Amino acid sequence: MATSEELDTTIIAVTVYPGQARVTRRGGIALTSGRHTVLVGGLPLGLDRDSVRVNGLGAATVSGVDVLTQRNPRTPDARIAELTDRRDALSRALLELEDADTVEQSRAELIGEVVRKSGSTYAKAFARQTIEPVALSGLADRLGDQLSDVLGRRRDIADRRRRIQEEHDEVVRELSGQHGQQPDRCAVAVELEVAQDGDVELEVSYVVGGASWTPSYDLRLEGQSLRLTWFAMITQSTGEDWPECPLQLSTARPAGTKSIPELDPWYLDQAAPPPAPGAPAAPRMQRMAMTAAAVAADAYGAAAPVMETAVAEAEHGTVATTYRPNRPVAVPADGTAHRTMVAVVDLDATLDHVAVPLRSQDVYLRATVTNGSDHALLPGRAALFHDAEFVGSTRLEPWAPGEELELTLGVDDRVRVERDLVRRKAGKSVLGTARRQEAEYRIKVANHTGRPAKVTVVDQLPVPVHEGIELRDVRISPEPAERTDLGELTWKLPLDPGQSTEITFGFRVDVAKGIAMSGWRD
């Protein structure tokens, strides 16, 4: 007959994926020969039961593994239990103070009632001269002293209640930020056939949700070089704290697509007429639901040495990369982000400036950079620095090794651009009845950076889409480097330090009689 044993385990390794984590626990136990059921309990209730794996060392054979649910009257988490006990004790103290204040309030009311009733009696006795004034004064003093003592005790109670209430609220806030308050837990029951007496060591691993890591970047421009520092922000609310242990960050997605998606036929059909007012729209709602479902599926001295930065060790696999931080990382199950360094990459950058003066007078510094590292960089927020100055933030899109990417590095106020409407005219053509509208614009660009700059300026011409509207007499100086069929004009201007230049362009729009034109702007 099998005997049941409980095994205490500790977390020895964690691999964090973008949406979950694999946790490995280890523990040892002395067993006699025969059949044993070893119970590894206290595991998160949300673990993936299909992911549980068991191996170990010792003269034993694993004959079965089962995952059970442990029903507990209260959470086994020591910190949560401590906070719960503290909250309950403070709640009891508040109730006791409330009771004490009720007693003191009753005493005050009783004293007031005695004063009210005795006042009339003693007034009559004083009028009949049957009571001495000294005795009446002494009684009033005693009642006043008793009422003063009651009011003082009530003030003390109010002060104690305020302090205890603040402490109670603090505990409640901390408790509300704790995960794992669900008292039930999972347990792994391992069936062992032990060949001989001795020590057995078991390792149990499982995947659990509620954990993730997301990339965060610093992009620091120093001259023509761009230093990219990659951080990992690790969060978890699995219900168990991770102690300092070897921790790995993987780009793999175990819960991703399990099969290659297949395409459904793409049908083109006659558009259904709009339903009559009040008619049921069920067929349209059903079609919209099907479409939605398809989309959803789819500074030191000069002599001081420069500090070195410790980065994670990378192991590049076929479809994913695993990073091992250079030091153990402890991550409590509090849902807060814990940052660790992943990599530092120095990249050569080609810099230029981009302006779209039709939309804004801001001129943006742009870097064209090729990812010369072995890292496939994941999408995430990036903080932008020019040397030591923080200038803003942006979002870094997925960036594969060898891929070229354009990065916007904030606004550079040292390059100025102005756009003005310098000529506008409206009237009729000399011959015929067509209406004319003319416009001419001037763009001024100036380089105040103190070094040569390449400035890309983007503007546009109107694009007629009606046969009764024609664009004529287009004048552009200098000629743009690019001009598209959609009217977009692009100039690439090399400017020396302190140099400025101008761009002018104008056009005429002829509108046929009877045509009301829309979309015109100055």
Secondary structure as UniProt FT lines:
FT   STRAND          3..6
FT   STRAND          10..16
FT   STRAND          20..31
FT   STRAND          34..43
FT   TURN            45..46
FT   STRAND          47..57
FT   STRAND          60..70
FT   HELIX           78..127
FT   TURN            128..129
FT   HELIX           133..176
FT   STRAND          185..194
FT   STRAND          198..209
FT   STRAND          211..222
FT   TURN            223..224
FT   STRAND          225..236
FT   STRAND          242..245
FT   STRAND          247..250
FT   TURN            254..255
FT   TURN            277..278
FT   HELIX           282..297
FT   TURN            302..303
FT   STRAND          313..316
FT   STRAND          321..324
FT   STRAND          329..331
FT   STRAND          338..355
FT   TURN            357..359
FT   STRAND          363..370
FT   STRAND          380..386
FT   TURN            387..388
FT   STRAND          389..396
FT   TURN            401..402
FT   STRAND          404..411
FT   TURN            413..414
FT   STRAND          415..428
FT   STRAND          435..447
FT   STRAND          453..460
FT   TURN            467..468
FT   STRAND          469..477
FT   STRAND          482..483
FT   TURN            485..486
FT   STRAND          488..495
FT   TURN            497..498
FT   STRAND          500..511
FT   TURN            513..514
//
